[in-house]
Amino acid sequence: MPITRIAIGAPGEASRPDAIKAAFAEFFSMLIFVFAGEGSGMAFNKMTDNGSSTPSGLVAAALAHAFALFVAVSVGANISGGHVNPAVTFGAFIGGNITFFRSILYWIAQLLGSVVACWLLKFATGGMETSAFSLSSNMSAWNAVILEIVMTFGLVYTVYATAVDPRKGNVGIVAPIAIGFIVGANILAGGAFDGASMNPAVSFGPAVVSWTWTNHWVYWLGPMAGAAIAAIVYDNIFIGEPTHQPLPSNEF
């Protein structure tokens, strides 16, 4: 049984109308998600005199990200699959559900969506800071990498179980709800330690706008590794060779 089912695709995919539409869908979904998620933290800071690191701030962040991701995945699901995360796209690529060249297009759109959302927030709030992700005082970079791996594993495993598995049936809005819930729950678990990114694009936008890159590599290595592990585990154990069929590009 193969460990992965990766597909490279062709460079010409980037010019196909359906791929371009999918990239735009990822861009707007990411913009919606980051604007609401990052913006909620900025609003909480404004109302509480920089109290986003308090327990109530953590709960507010978890709820805002869960709700925003539910919407962002839902609005993009029928066009791009609603990845809204380079790590999710990477997990889909590892499982053979999206080609390498289409993945690159998604990654570019996702990163741009996050950067634009953070620039819009900074402009709309009169120059308020879009804070980059950072580690708490008792966390080492490698502690944070492990935390990001585990949290992103849970996220991508959920994506596979509810959206990718060909035996999932007609789950309707269950997949976006489950994906939003696991992200919200993981923020409650890991937010106090490293911000609980699980998403390189979510970390990238604030880092660009604030031009803060300390330990930024953590928020790439951890999520990408966690996504790859989840894809390999779910694809090989639960989907398997007999039933696996790569999903059409307009589904995921």
TORKOL-4160 file (C-alpha; in steps of 0.2 Angstrom, whole numbers, padded with zeros to 4 digits, m for minus):
252
<pt num="1" X="0000" Y="0000" Z="0000"/>
<pt num="2" X="0008" Y="0017" Z="m0005"/>
<pt num="3" X="0011" Y="0029" Z="0009"/>
<pt num="4" X="0006" Y="0044" Z="m0001"/>
<pt num="5" X="m0003" Y="0047" Z="m0018"/>
<pt num="6" X="0004" Y="0063" Z="m0023"/>
<pt num="7" X="0000" Y="0070" Z="m0041"/>
<pt num="8" X="0011" Y="0084" Z="m0049"/>
<pt num="9" X="m0001" Y="0089" Z="m0062"/>
<pt num="10" X="0004" Y="0101" Z="m0076"/>
<pt num="11" X="0010" Y="0120" Z="m0076"/>
<pt num="12" X="m0004" Y="0124" Z="m0087"/>
<pt num="13" X="m0017" Y="0121" Z="m0073"/>
<pt num="14" X="m0013" Y="0138" Z="m0067"/>
<pt num="15" X="m0022" Y="0146" Z="m0082"/>
<pt num="16" X="m0037" Y="0135" Z="m0082"/>
<pt num="17" X="m0053" Y="0145" Z="m0078"/>
<pt num="18" X="m0059" Y="0133" Z="m0064"/>
<pt num="19" X="m0042" Y="0134" Z="m0056"/>
<pt num="20" X="m0042" Y="0153" Z="m0056"/>
<pt num="21" X="m0059" Y="0154" Z="m0049"/>
<pt num="22" X="m0054" Y="0142" Z="m0035"/>
<pt num="23" X="m0039" Y="0153" Z="m0031"/>
<pt num="24" X="m0050" Y="0168" Z="m0030"/>
<pt num="25" X="m0062" Y="0158" Z="m0019"/>
<pt num="26" X="m0047" Y="0154" Z="m0007"/>
<pt num="27" X="m0041" Y="0172" Z="m0007"/>
<pt num="28" X="m0058" Y="0179" Z="m0002"/>
<pt num="29" X="m0061" Y="0165" Z="0011"/>
<pt num="30" X="m0045" Y="0168" Z="0019"/>
<pt num="31" X="m0048" Y="0187" Z="0019"/>
<pt num="32" X="m0065" Y="0184" Z="0027"/>
<pt num="33" X="m0057" Y="0172" Z="0040"/>
<pt num="34" X="m0042" Y="0183" Z="0045"/>
<pt num="35" X="m0051" Y="0199" Z="0045"/>
<pt num="36" X="m0064" Y="0192" Z="0057"/>
<pt num="37" X="m0051" Y="0182" Z="0068"/>
<pt num="38" X="m0037" Y="0195" Z="0069"/>
<pt num="39" X="m0050" Y="0209" Z="0070"/>
<pt num="40" X="m0059" Y="0201" Z="0085"/>
<pt num="41" X="m0042" Y="0201" Z="0094"/>
<pt num="42" X="m0039" Y="0219" Z="0090"/>
<pt num="43" X="m0057" Y="0224" Z="0095"/>
<pt num="44" X="m0055" Y="0215" Z="0112"/>
<pt num="45" X="m0038" Y="0224" Z="0115"/>
<pt num="46" X="m0046" Y="0240" Z="0112"/>
<pt num="47" X="m0061" Y="0237" Z="0124"/>
<pt num="48" X="m0050" Y="0229" Z="0138"/>
<pt num="49" X="m0034" Y="0239" Z="0137"/>
<pt num="50" X="m0024" Y="0225" Z="0129"/>
<pt num="51" X="m0033" Y="0211" Z="0138"/>
<pt num="52" X="m0033" Y="0198" Z="0124"/>
<pt num="53" X="m0021" Y="0187" Z="0134"/>
<pt num="54" X="m0033" Y="0185" Z="0148"/>
<pt num="55" X="m0044" Y="0169" Z="0149"/>
<pt num="56" X="m0059" Y="0179" Z="0143"/>
<pt num="57" X="m0049" Y="0185" Z="0128"/>
<pt num="58" X="m0044" Y="0167" Z="0124"/>
<pt num="59" X="m0062" Y="0162" Z="0124"/>
<pt num="60" X="m0067" Y="0176" Z="0113"/>
<pt num="61" X="m0053" Y="0172" Z="0101"/>
<pt num="62" X="m0058" Y="0154" Z="0100"/>
<pt num="63" X="m0076" Y="0158" Z="0097"/>
<pt num="64" X="m0072" Y="0171" Z="0084"/>
<pt num="65" X="m0060" Y="0159" Z="0074"/>
<pt num="66" X="m0073" Y="0145" Z="0075"/>
<pt num="67" X="m0087" Y="0155" Z="0068"/>
<pt num="68" X="m0076" Y="0164" Z="0055"/>
<pt num="69" X="m0069" Y="0148" Z="0049"/>
<pt num="70" X="m0086" Y="0139" Z="0048"/>
<pt num="71" X="m0091" Y="0153" Z="0036"/>
<pt num="72" X="m0075" Y="0154" Z="0026"/>
<pt num="73" X="m0075" Y="0135" Z="0023"/>
<pt num="74" X="m0094" Y="0135" Z="0019"/>
<pt num="75" X="m0093" Y="0149" Z="0006"/>
<pt num="76" X="m0078" Y="0142" Z="m0003"/>
<pt num="77" X="m0083" Y="0123" Z="m0002"/>
<pt num="78" X="m0092" Y="0122" Z="m0019"/>
<pt num="79" X="m0078" Y="0131" Z="m0028"/>
<pt num="80" X="m0061" Y="0127" Z="m0021"/>
<pt num="81" X="m0065" Y="0115" Z="m0007"/>
<pt num="82" X="m0064" Y="0128" Z="0006"/>
<pt num="83" X="m0046" Y="0124" Z="0012"/>
<pt num="84" X="m0043" Y="0141" Z="0019"/>
<pt num="85" X="m0026" Y="0135" Z="0025"/>
<pt num="86" X="m0010" Y="0130" Z="0016"/>
<pt num="87" X="m0008" Y="0116" Z="0028"/>
<pt num="88" X="m0025" Y="0109" Z="0023"/>
<pt num="89" X="m0020" Y="0111" Z="0005"/>
<pt num="90" X="m0003" Y="0102" Z="0009"/>
<pt num="91" X="m0013" Y="0088" Z="0017"/>
<pt num="92" X="m0024" Y="0086" Z="0002"/>
<pt num="93" X="m0009" Y="0086" Z="m0009"/>
<pt num="94" X="m0001" Y="0072" Z="0001"/>
<pt num="95" X="m0017" Y="0062" Z="m0001"/>
<pt num="96" X="m0018" Y="0064" Z="m0019"/>
<pt num="97" X="m0033" Y="0075" Z="m0019"/>
<pt num="98" X="m0025" Y="0090" Z="m0027"/>
<pt num="99" X="m0011" Y="0092" Z="m0038"/>
<pt num="100" X="0006" Y="0101" Z="m0034"/>
<pt num="101" X="0003" Y="0115" Z="m0047"/>
<pt num="102" X="m0015" Y="0118" Z="m0041"/>
<pt num="103" X="m0008" Y="0118" Z="m0023"/>
<pt num="104" X="0004" Y="0132" Z="m0027"/>
<pt num="105" X="m0010" Y="0142" Z="m0034"/>
<pt num="106" X="m0020" Y="0140" Z="m0018"/>
<pt num="107" X="m0005" Y="0144" Z="m0007"/>
<pt num="108" X="m0002" Y="0160" Z="m0016"/>
<pt num="109" X="m0020" Y="0165" Z="m0015"/>
<pt num="110" X="m0021" Y="0160" Z="0004"/>
<pt num="111" X="m0005" Y="0170" Z="0008"/>
<pt num="112" X="m0011" Y="0186" Z="m0001"/>
<pt num="113" X="m0028" Y="0185" Z="0007"/>
<pt num="114" X="m0021" Y="0185" Z="0024"/>
<pt num="115" X="m0009" Y="0199" Z="0020"/>
<pt num="116" X="m0023" Y="0210" Z="0012"/>
<pt num="117" X="m0035" Y="0206" Z="0027"/>
<pt num="118" X="m0021" Y="0212" Z="0039"/>
<pt num="119" X="m0018" Y="0228" Z="0029"/>
<pt num="120" X="m0036" Y="0232" Z="0028"/>
<pt num="121" X="m0037" Y="0230" Z="0047"/>
<pt num="122" X="m0023" Y="0241" Z="0050"/>
<pt num="123" X="m0030" Y="0254" Z="0039"/>
<pt num="124" X="m0048" Y="0253" Z="0045"/>
<pt num="125" X="m0043" Y="0254" Z="0063"/>
<pt num="126" X="m0032" Y="0270" Z="0061"/>
<pt num="127" X="m0015" Y="0260" Z="0062"/>
<pt num="128" X="m0018" Y="0248" Z="0076"/>
<pt num="129" X="m0006" Y="0234" Z="0077"/>
<pt num="130" X="m0009" Y="0217" Z="0069"/>
<pt num="131" X="0001" Y="0207" Z="0081"/>
<pt num="132" X="0012" Y="0193" Z="0074"/>
<pt num="133" X="0011" Y="0176" Z="0083"/>
<pt num="134" X="0023" Y="0173" Z="0097"/>
<pt num="135" X="0028" Y="0160" Z="0110"/>
<pt num="136" X="0024" Y="0162" Z="0128"/>
<pt num="137" X="0038" Y="0164" Z="0140"/>
<pt num="138" X="0039" Y="0146" Z="0145"/>
<pt num="139" X="0039" Y="0139" Z="0128"/>
<pt num="140" X="0054" Y="0134" Z="0117"/>
<pt num="141" X="0052" Y="0134" Z="0098"/>
<pt num="142" X="0052" Y="0115" Z="0098"/>
<pt num="143" X="0039" Y="0114" Z="0111"/>
<pt num="144" X="0028" Y="0125" Z="0100"/>
<pt num="145" X="0032" Y="0115" Z="0084"/>
<pt num="146" X="0026" Y="0099" Z="0093"/>
<pt num="147" X="0010" Y="0109" Z="0099"/>
<pt num="148" X="0007" Y="0115" Z="0081"/>
<pt num="149" X="0010" Y="0097" Z="0074"/>
<pt num="150" X="m0003" Y="0089" Z="0086"/>
<pt num="151" X="m0016" Y="0103" Z="0084"/>
<pt num="152" X="m0015" Y="0103" Z="0065"/>
<pt num="153" X="m0015" Y="0084" Z="0065"/>
<pt num="154" X="m0032" Y="0086" Z="0073"/>
<pt num="155" X="m0038" Y="0099" Z="0061"/>
<pt num="156" X="m0033" Y="0090" Z="0045"/>
<pt num="157" X="m0039" Y="0073" Z="0052"/>
<pt num="158" X="m0056" Y="0081" Z="0054"/>
<pt num="159" X="m0055" Y="0088" Z="0036"/>
<pt num="160" X="m0051" Y="0071" Z="0030"/>
<pt num="161" X="m0065" Y="0062" Z="0040"/>
<pt num="162" X="m0079" Y="0075" Z="0036"/>
<pt num="163" X="m0074" Y="0082" Z="0019"/>
<pt num="164" X="m0062" Y="0071" Z="0009"/>
<pt num="165" X="m0067" Y="0053" Z="0014"/>
<pt num="166" X="m0077" Y="0046" Z="m0001"/>
<pt num="167" X="m0088" Y="0037" Z="0011"/>
<pt num="168" X="m0093" Y="0052" Z="0020"/>
<pt num="169" X="m0110" Y="0053" Z="0012"/>
<pt num="170" X="m0120" Y="0069" Z="0011"/>
<pt num="171" X="m0114" Y="0078" Z="0027"/>
<pt num="172" X="m0120" Y="0095" Z="0021"/>
<pt num="173" X="m0114" Y="0109" Z="0034"/>
<pt num="174" X="m0107" Y="0096" Z="0046"/>
<pt num="175" X="m0089" Y="0097" Z="0038"/>
<pt num="176" X="m0088" Y="0116" Z="0040"/>
<pt num="177" X="m0095" Y="0115" Z="0058"/>
<pt num="178" X="m0083" Y="0101" Z="0063"/>
<pt num="179" X="m0068" Y="0111" Z="0056"/>
<pt num="180" X="m0073" Y="0127" Z="0064"/>
<pt num="181" X="m0076" Y="0118" Z="0081"/>
<pt num="182" X="m0059" Y="0109" Z="0081"/>
<pt num="183" X="m0050" Y="0125" Z="0077"/>
<pt num="184" X="m0059" Y="0134" Z="0091"/>
<pt num="185" X="m0056" Y="0120" Z="0103"/>
<pt num="186" X="m0037" Y="0119" Z="0099"/>
<pt num="187" X="m0036" Y="0138" Z="0102"/>
<pt num="188" X="m0043" Y="0135" Z="0119"/>
<pt num="189" X="m0030" Y="0121" Z="0121"/>
<pt num="190" X="m0015" Y="0130" Z="0114"/>
<pt num="191" X="m0018" Y="0148" Z="0112"/>
<pt num="192" X="m0010" Y="0153" Z="0129"/>
<pt num="193" X="0006" Y="0144" Z="0123"/>
<pt num="194" X="0010" Y="0149" Z="0105"/>
<pt num="195" X="m0006" Y="0157" Z="0099"/>
<pt num="196" X="m0013" Y="0141" Z="0091"/>
<pt num="197" X="m0010" Y="0145" Z="0073"/>
<pt num="198" X="m0012" Y="0128" Z="0064"/>
<pt num="199" X="m0012" Y="0139" Z="0048"/>
<pt num="200" X="0004" Y="0146" Z="0040"/>
<pt num="201" X="m0006" Y="0160" Z="0031"/>
<pt num="202" X="m0014" Y="0166" Z="0047"/>
<pt num="203" X="0003" Y="0168" Z="0054"/>
<pt num="204" X="0010" Y="0175" Z="0038"/>
<pt num="205" X="m0002" Y="0190" Z="0036"/>
<pt num="206" X="0002" Y="0198" Z="0053"/>
<pt num="207" X="0020" Y="0195" Z="0052"/>
<pt num="208" X="0021" Y="0204" Z="0035"/>
<pt num="209" X="0011" Y="0219" Z="0041"/>
<pt num="210" X="0020" Y="0221" Z="0058"/>
<pt num="211" X="0036" Y="0215" Z="0050"/>
<pt num="212" X="0040" Y="0203" Z="0065"/>
<pt num="213" X="0048" Y="0186" Z="0060"/>
<pt num="214" X="0054" Y="0179" Z="0077"/>
<pt num="215" X="0051" Y="0161" Z="0077"/>
<pt num="216" X="0040" Y="0162" Z="0062"/>
<pt num="217" X="0047" Y="0146" Z="0055"/>
<pt num="218" X="0038" Y="0137" Z="0069"/>
<pt num="219" X="0021" Y="0141" Z="0061"/>
<pt num="220" X="0026" Y="0133" Z="0045"/>
<pt num="221" X="0035" Y="0118" Z="0050"/>
<pt num="222" X="0023" Y="0112" Z="0064"/>
<pt num="223" X="0007" Y="0114" Z="0053"/>
<pt num="224" X="0014" Y="0107" Z="0038"/>
<pt num="225" X="0021" Y="0092" Z="0047"/>
<pt num="226" X="0005" Y="0089" Z="0056"/>
<pt num="227" X="m0005" Y="0090" Z="0040"/>
<pt num="228" X="0006" Y="0077" Z="0032"/>
<pt num="229" X="0005" Y="0065" Z="0046"/>
<pt num="230" X="m0014" Y="0067" Z="0047"/>
<pt num="231" X="m0016" Y="0064" Z="0028"/>
<pt num="232" X="m0005" Y="0049" Z="0028"/>
<pt num="233" X="m0013" Y="0041" Z="0043"/>
<pt num="234" X="m0031" Y="0044" Z="0037"/>
<pt num="235" X="m0028" Y="0040" Z="0019"/>
<pt num="236" X="m0019" Y="0023" Z="0022"/>
<pt num="237" X="m0028" Y="0017" Z="0037"/>
<pt num="238" X="m0046" Y="0022" Z="0034"/>
<pt num="239" X="m0048" Y="0026" Z="0015"/>
<pt num="240" X="m0035" Y="0013" Z="0008"/>
<pt num="241" X="m0032" Y="0007" Z="m0009"/>
<pt num="242" X="m0049" Y="m0002" Z="m0013"/>
<pt num="243" X="m0060" Y="0013" Z="m0011"/>
<pt num="244" X="m0049" Y="0028" Z="m0014"/>
<pt num="245" X="m0053" Y="0039" Z="m0028"/>
<pt num="246" X="m0045" Y="0057" Z="m0030"/>
<pt num="247" X="m0059" Y="0069" Z="m0028"/>
<pt num="248" X="m0063" Y="0080" Z="m0043"/>
<pt num="249" X="m0054" Y="0097" Z="m0042"/>
<pt num="250" X="m0070" Y="0106" Z="m0040"/>
<pt num="251" X="m0075" Y="0097" Z="m0024"/>
<pt num="252" X="m0059" Y="0098" Z="m0014"/>
